[in-house]
Every structure is written in structure tokens, then in C-alpha cells.
Amino acid sequence: MSYQASSERYDTMEYRRCGKSGLKLPVVSFGLWHNFGDTGDDDNMRDMLFTAFDSGITHFDLANNYGPPYGSAERNFGKIFKEDLRPYRDELIISTKAGYDMWEGPYGNWGSRKYLFASLDQSLSRMGLDYVDIFYHHRMDPETPLEETMTALSDIVKSGKALYAGISNYDGIHMRQASAILKDLHCPFVINQNRYSVLDRTIERNGLKQAAAEENKGIIVFSPLAQGLLTDRYLDGIPEDSRVRTDGRFLKADRITEKTVEGLKKLNGLAAERGQSLAQMALNWILRDDVVTSVLVGASRPSQLLDNIKIVNRSPFSGEELRRIDEIAAQM
Ligand SMILES: NC(=O)c1ccc[n+]([C@@H]2O[C@H](COP(=O)([O-])OP(=O)(O)OC[C@H]3O[C@@H](n4cnc5c(N)ncnc54)[C@H](OP(=O)(O)O)[C@@H]3O)[C@@H](O)[C@H]2O)c1
């Protein structure tokens, strides 16, 4: 039987505006970096996408090279989209990116106009879409002139193949430069995608968080749970079905040190005092002010998404709680 979305899907989710744009995103978005490649399970992919959408998660995030192999997450998403999600296209924000290595030769990486145009065409074809809602430049390119990359983004939006432009992994200075160029081009640049969590404060140090607030741009935070570290997954060893064991490319076993687990246990205790799971507290911490638009979580099963969306009912932190989180994180 084909999928029928829950009639209650908009009852509880909260939507935040991306900076001062017209685009609203759910405070929890869902990323398909892991578990959607050809090594993933088809039924599980469907269950996760449907659970997400039934819970008001209207935003699915992809990139050209998500897999493995590269491109397969877009292809697998496209198959499910075609079979079950197409009737809901106008309720969905689907994003993809180009900027990392995708195909061989000089035109399948970084930030040239040639790469961005070709990559988006490939992504649209794999997903079976006419357009994406957000197209990102995936990382800063130290060699291609920023004007070229930003003009390509702007022209892509003008072509109708993307509705909004975004940039990912930029620091504050380069984001301000990009923003100025895109403003001149009247391009709807609305969002930054960056890593941020209790354990990774880079965007506070490199000026991105402040620049986004000042430029009225959104931030969607990736790896908000530090790839699963900031959950109950690794409190008692390394489970066989965890990312460390099932993938191991990006979250490696040597990250699970005694010191890390000790810190995670302390954070878990603090979360329990607040009546939250560790994952919920970690997401709550990112959304503690208004600067971040959405936390972009990954999942290996639907129940994790259901746990994570409970932060819609989050509670403020006391100064003392924030101090304790900083103190514990600094020791990890
Ligand atoms: N722009 C970029 O450069 C960039 C880079 C990385 C990611 N991203 C985007 O960000 C998305 C999310 O990244 P991420 O997957 O690293 O995010 P994450 O949310 O930090 O980690 C997701 C992992 O945490 C575990 N998890 C999630 N919720 C849980 C819960 N409630 N209880 C226990 N464990 C839970 C699962 O691990 P197990 O598999 O162990 O169960 C899941 O696979 C990606 O899919 C992608 O769209 C973008």
C-alpha cells in the first residue's frame, strides 16, 4: 500500500525562519549522509523518511557524494520520492550540495562554475526532481575566485533549478564576502550549514555564528550529536550496530576514549536531572538562542528521530547548567 502522510504532521513541530528570509525550516531537519547509500536497508530508509515527515520534519538534506557509493543516497531518496513522496513535493524542502570530490578529473571537485552546474544536473537526475529547494556550495575553495562560485550559485537559482542558495563550512569572514556578492546579484542566499555541538564550538571561534546573526542569515547545524557521541550510544562500550562499527570512516573507534566516556556520563547525568535524554539536551543546547534555525540530525532508525523531535518541548538552561556543560566539554 502506498504511503499516506499522517494528518497530524503539523500539530507539534516548530518552524523557524531562516534569518530574515521567507523560508521556514523545522527546528529538527533530517540528513541522509549515512544509512541511505546502497549499503543501507530499503525498508528502514522508507520508515525513517515517513516517520520524519509524519512528525513535521519537512526538510531532507542530501549532497552529491552521499552514499556509499557516491550518488547512491540521492538515487535511493529519488526512488522513495517517486514511489511515495511525490504528492507532497510542495510540502518538502529538499537540499543538495556540491563542493567535495565527486567524479574524476579537474571538473568534479571544489567550486568552479563548471562543477556546480554539472553536479546539480546530475543530482536532479538521480533524485528525479525538476528543482531543489536549497543548493549549497559544500566547502570553501581556496583557489577558485569567490565571485565565480557565487555567480554560479546565483545563475543556478535564476535558472530555476534551485530556489535558494546556501553555503556550507564557510567561516565568518568568507561568509560575509559571499553574502555581499550574492546581495549584489539579488540572489536569495538564506542559509549556512556548519558543524556545531556541545563538543565543537568552531563557529563561535571563527565568527560564523556572529556573522550569520548580523547578516540575518540562517544556520542549520550538522552533526549536532557529534555523529552519535552525544547520545546514550557509547556510554557502555561500542555497540555493533553503531556508526563506529557500521561505517567507521568518519567516527572512529579511537574517539571513544575513557576520558570521552567519562565526560559523556557526566553530561548524561546532567541531562537526566533536566528530564531529558543526552541527545535531547545536546540539541536543546544548540537551539538555546535564536541564531540557529534548525538542527540537522542523522539517524539509523526511526525511534531516534522520535526521541530527537521531543526537543520541540525544550526547556531553558540555567547559567549554572551552561557552566557545567562547558566545564565537562572542555575536559573531553
Ligand atoms: N555540510 C557538511 O559538510 C556536512 C557534514 C556532515 C553532515 N552533514 C549533514 O548533517 C546530517 C547529520 O549529520 P550526522 O549524521 O553526523 O548527525 P548527528 O545527528 O550528529 O549523528 C547522527 C547519528 O547519531 C545517532 N543518533 C541520532 N539520534 C540518536 C538518538 N536519539 N539516540 C541515540 N543515537 C542517536 C545515530 O548513530 P548510530 O548510527 O550509531 O545509531 C545517528 O546515525 C547529515 O546527514 C548531512 O545531511 C553535512
The ligand as a MOL file (V3000), in Angstrom:
LIG
                    3D

  0  0  0     0  0            999 V3000
M  V30 BEGIN CTAB
M  V30 COUNTS 48 52 0 0 0
M  V30 BEGIN ATOM
M  V30 1 N 27.7110 20.1850 5.1700 0
M  V30 2 C 28.5460 19.2590 5.5730 0
M  V30 3 O 29.7580 19.3240 5.3300 0
M  V30 4 C 28.0030 18.0990 6.3420 0
M  V30 5 C 28.8690 17.2210 7.0040 0
M  V30 6 C 28.3180 16.1880 7.7460 0
M  V30 7 C 26.9400 16.0450 7.8240 0
M  V30 8 N 26.1220 16.9010 7.1460 0 CHG=1
M  V30 9 C 24.6530 16.7710 7.2090 0
M  V30 10 O 24.2450 16.6390 8.5500 0
M  V30 11 C 23.4700 15.4660 8.7150 0
M  V30 12 C 23.5990 14.9120 10.0930 0
M  V30 13 O 24.9390 14.5720 10.3690 0
M  V30 14 P 25.2450 13.4020 11.3710 0
M  V30 15 O 24.5990 12.1500 10.8650 0
M  V30 16 O 26.6750 13.3890 11.6590 0 CHG=-1
M  V30 17 O 24.4060 13.9370 12.6430 0
M  V30 18 P 24.2760 13.5260 14.1650 0
M  V30 19 O 22.8390 13.7790 14.4600 0
M  V30 20 O 25.3080 14.2180 14.9700 0
M  V30 21 O 24.5680 11.9600 14.2450 0
M  V30 22 C 23.6180 11.0230 13.8110 0
M  V30 23 C 23.8620 9.6750 14.4830 0
M  V30 24 O 23.6530 9.7860 15.8730 0
M  V30 25 C 22.9750 8.6490 16.3820 0
M  V30 26 N 21.6830 9.1200 16.9170 0
M  V30 27 C 20.8600 10.0740 16.4230 0
M  V30 28 N 19.8300 10.2800 17.2580 0
M  V30 29 C 20.0010 9.4470 18.3040 0
M  V30 30 C 19.2600 9.2020 19.4770 0
M  V30 31 N 18.1580 9.8830 19.7580 0
M  V30 32 N 19.7190 8.2560 20.3550 0
M  V30 33 C 20.8480 7.5770 20.0840 0
M  V30 34 N 21.5930 7.7660 18.9860 0
M  V30 35 C 21.1600 8.6900 18.1020 0
M  V30 36 C 22.8430 7.6930 15.2110 0
M  V30 37 O 24.0230 6.9000 15.2390 0
M  V30 38 P 24.0560 5.3210 15.0150 0
M  V30 39 O 24.1880 5.1740 13.5340 0
M  V30 40 O 25.2770 4.9260 15.7530 0
M  V30 41 O 22.7870 4.7580 15.5530 0
M  V30 42 C 22.8740 8.6140 14.0200 0
M  V30 43 O 23.2860 7.9790 12.8430 0
M  V30 44 C 23.9740 14.5580 7.6010 0
M  V30 45 O 23.0620 13.5260 7.2710 0
M  V30 46 C 24.1400 15.5390 6.4830 0
M  V30 47 O 22.8890 15.8210 5.8940 0
M  V30 48 C 26.6400 17.9220 6.4340 0
M  V30 END ATOM
M  V30 BEGIN BOND
M  V30 1 1 1 2
M  V30 2 2 2 3
M  V30 3 1 2 4
M  V30 4 1 4 5
M  V30 5 2 4 48
M  V30 6 2 5 6
M  V30 7 1 6 7
M  V30 8 2 7 8
M  V30 9 1 8 9
M  V30 10 1 8 48
M  V30 11 1 9 10
M  V30 12 1 9 46
M  V30 13 1 10 11
M  V30 14 1 11 12
M  V30 15 1 11 44
M  V30 16 1 12 13
M  V30 17 1 13 14
M  V30 18 2 14 15
M  V30 19 1 14 16
M  V30 20 1 14 17
M  V30 21 1 17 18
M  V30 22 2 18 19
M  V30 23 1 18 20
M  V30 24 1 18 21
M  V30 25 1 21 22
M  V30 26 1 22 23
M  V30 27 1 23 24
M  V30 28 1 23 42
M  V30 29 1 24 25
M  V30 30 1 25 26
M  V30 31 1 25 36
M  V30 32 1 26 27
M  V30 33 1 26 35
M  V30 34 2 27 28
M  V30 35 1 28 29
M  V30 36 1 29 30
M  V30 37 2 29 35
M  V30 38 1 30 31
M  V30 39 2 30 32
M  V30 40 1 32 33
M  V30 41 2 33 34
M  V30 42 1 34 35
M  V30 43 1 36 37
M  V30 44 1 36 42
M  V30 45 1 37 38
M  V30 46 2 38 39
M  V30 47 1 38 40
M  V30 48 1 38 41
M  V30 49 1 42 43
M  V30 50 1 44 45
M  V30 51 1 44 46
M  V30 52 1 46 47
M  V30 END BOND
M  V30 END CTAB
M  END
